[in-house]
């Protein structure tokens, strides 16, 4: 199953945006988005790539829908996925 996750763009450097997903910040590539994206915009992220920019009229409804999904799941699968990406063991150096 593929899941696209909405997040707010905080900053952009080149083709990479720093995006806030419910308090978790992650870098997302903007190569696949057809519209111009600016800080403050919301995008849909899939596997580290923005797949589209959300229209201003859709933001509140989209975020509310995800809040329902997350609360009914009883856990936060998005946060779990992000934790797995960040929780990589550091190599031990002697």
Secondary structure, 3 states (H helix, E strand, C coil): CCCCEEEEEEEEECCEEEEEECCEEEEEECCCCCCCCCCCCEEEEECCEEEEECCHHHHHHHHHHHHHHHHHHCCCHHHHHHHHHHCCCCCCCC
